[in-house]
Structure formats: structure tokens, C-alpha cells
Amino acid sequence: MNTTRRITATALATAALVAPSALAATAVAAPDKPTKPAKAVKAQTKQLLKDIAGKDKRLERLSTSTAVEALADDTEAEVVANVTDARTALAELRTTVEAADSTVDTRAARKELRSFRVENFRIVVSIVKKVEGLEEAAAADPEAVTHLAAAEAAALEITATSTKADLRAAREHVKAAQAELEGETTTA
């Protein structure tokens, strides 16, 4: 009985000593193989590229839309330049995604893409339209003109990655100008 226990203990101890060296031998052999991106990374990359293409298409459509073309020439040029800059940033992100070879890379690209809001430019166009519509009525009121100029400047500073607070600030200037004009019409 004692002999059986000793033999079993010796066998287990030998196996424990041999097993780590066998695992190390397979671990050393693994790096010789060329590393392929995992299927999950390929799927994530494919979806990211689709999302980037969709946002790029929306930006392209917006830059040639009638809403943008109806703006004043100087304002239209600035909006189109901002959209072009955003499309360039998307192209750089596309290059990053195509080069991604790990889940960490695709997650970082997804996070960056999520913060990229095409809607910001549509909102910029509507703010600038309101400003242009109110400029004639506000010509006599210097404070309203100041608010409208600040609203237009704030709107043209907005990019695809701007926060909602930036959009809110531009809208607040438009609301202040409208309030100034309404206060003027009720007192007159």
C-alpha cells in the first residue's frame, strides 16, 4: 500500500515537472506561424468600413444638397470646406481600420467613429439659414446683429466631432437675437 502511494506520488510529481516544459515547447513553436487577424476582427473591420462608407456618403450628399447651395456664397464655401475636412478625417479613419489587426484597434476606431456626428453639419446649415433669415429684420438692432454674428461664427466652428454643448451655444445666440427682435416689435 505504501509502495503504491509512493509510486503514484512519484508519477504525479514527474508529470507535473514534464507538463510545463511540454507547454513551453508548444508556446515557442507558435510564433513561427504567420499571425492572421481573428475572424472577429475581420467582421468588426468589415462593419466599421460599411459605417464609414455610409457616413462619407451622407457627407457627400450634404455638401451638394440644395440646402447648402441656398446659403450665401461665403457661408456655403465655409460649410463645404468643413464637410471636406470631415471627409478627409473619415478617409484617415478608414486607413486606420484597414490596418487594424486586433480587437483593441477596432474598438478604438469604433469609439472614434461613434463620436463622429454627420448630423452636426445638418444642424449648422439650419442655424445659418435662420441667421440669414433674421439678418434683414435685425439690421436696425445692433444687439441682435451682434447675437446673429456670434451665432453664425459659432455655427461655422462646429465640426463632426463637436459636442452638443457647442451646438447649444450657437442656438442660444439665435434665440437671444430672436428675443431681442420680438422685444423690439412689441415695444414699437
N, C-alpha and C positions, 0 to 999 in steps of 0.2 A: 504494500500500500504506500509506504514511504517512498519506495523506488518509483512508483508510478507518478506520484506527485512531483518528485524531483525531475523526472523526465519531461513531464508536462510543463513545469515551470521553465525548464531549460529551453524547450521548444518555443514557448511563448516569448521568452527573452530574446532568442535568436531571431525569431520572426520580427520582433519589434526593432531590432538592430538592422535587419536586412531591408525592411519595408521603406524606411526613409531614403536609403541610398538608391533603391529602385525608383522611387518617385523623383528623386533628383535627376536620375539618368533620363527619364522621360521629359522632365522640365527643360533640360539642356537641349534635347533634341527638337523641341517645339519651335524655338526661334528660327531654325533653319528654313522653315516653311515660309513662303511669302504670305504676308497678312492681307486678308481680304476684309473689306468692311462687312460687318454683320448684316444680315437681311433686314433687321430692324432699322439700321442706319440708312440702308438703301431706300426703304419705304418712307422714312421720315424725310430724306432728301428729296424724293420724288414729290411728296406732298408740299414741301416747302417751295420747290420750284414752281409748282402749279399755283400756289398762293401768290408768289412773287409775280408770276406772269399775269395773274388776274389784276393785281394792284397796278401793274405797269399799264395794262390795257385801259383801266379806268382813268389813270392819269393822262394817257394819250388822248382819250375821248374828251376829257375835261379841257385840255389845252386847246382843242379845236372846236369846242362847243359854242353855240350861239350866245350863251350867257356870258362867256368870257369875251367873245368878239364884240358884244354890245357895250362893253366898258369903254371908257375913254382910252385913247391910244397909249398914253404913257402908263396908265394903270394896267392896261392889258399886257403891255410889254413886261412889266414887273411880275405880274401873276404868271405869265408864261415862263419867265426866267426862273421863278421859284419852282414851278412844276418840272421844268427841265432839270434843275438841281436835284429834285426829289427822284426823278427817274434815273439820274446818274448814281445816286445813293443806292437805289434798288439794284442797279447793274453791279455795283460793288458787292452788295449783299448776295446777289446771285453767284458771283465768283467765289465768295466765301463758302456758300452752301455746296457748290460743286466740289470744292476742295475738302469738305468735311469728311473725316474718316472715323469719327467717334460720336457717341451719343451726346457727349458734353458739347461738342462743336455744334451739333444740330439744335440742342436746347438753347444755346446762346443765340444762334441765328433766329430761332423761333421767338425768343424774347424780344430781340431787336425788331423783328417783323411785326410782332403784336403791338409795339409802341408806334408803329408807322401807320398813321391815320390819313387816308386819302380824303376822308370827309372834311378835314380841316380846310382844304382848298375850296370845296363847295361852300363852306361857311364864309370863307374870305370873300368869295365872289358875291354872296348875298349881302354881306356887310358893306362892301364897296358900292354895290348898287344902291343901297339905302343912303349912303353918304352922298352919292352923286345926285340922288333924287331930292335930297334936302338942301343941297348947296344953294340953289336959286332962292329958296324961301328964307334961308339963313343969311343971305348977303347983307341985310341991314343990321343983324345982331352979331356984334363981334365975339361975344362969349360963345354963341352957338357955332360960329365959324371955327373958333379955337377947338371946341369939342369935336367937330367934324374932322378937322385936320388931324387931331390926335387919334381919332378912331381909324382914319384911313392909314396913318402911319403904323398904328398897332396891328391893323389887319394885314398889311403888307409884310410885316416882320414874322408872321406866322408861317411855320414850316409843317411838314408832315409829322414831325415828332414833337410839336408844341403841345403844351398841356391844355387842359380845359380852362385853367385859370387865365391863360393868355387870351383865349377866345372870349372869356367872360369880360376881361378888361376892355377889349375892343368894343364889345356890345354895350358895356356900361357908358362908354363915351357917346355912342349913338343915342342911347336912352337919355343921357343928360342933354344932348343937343335937342332932341325931340321935346323934352320937358321945358327947355328954355324957349323953344318956338311956341309951344302951347301956352306957356305963361304969357308970352308976348301977345298972342292973338286974343286971349281972354281979357287982358287989360286994355287993349286998343279999341 
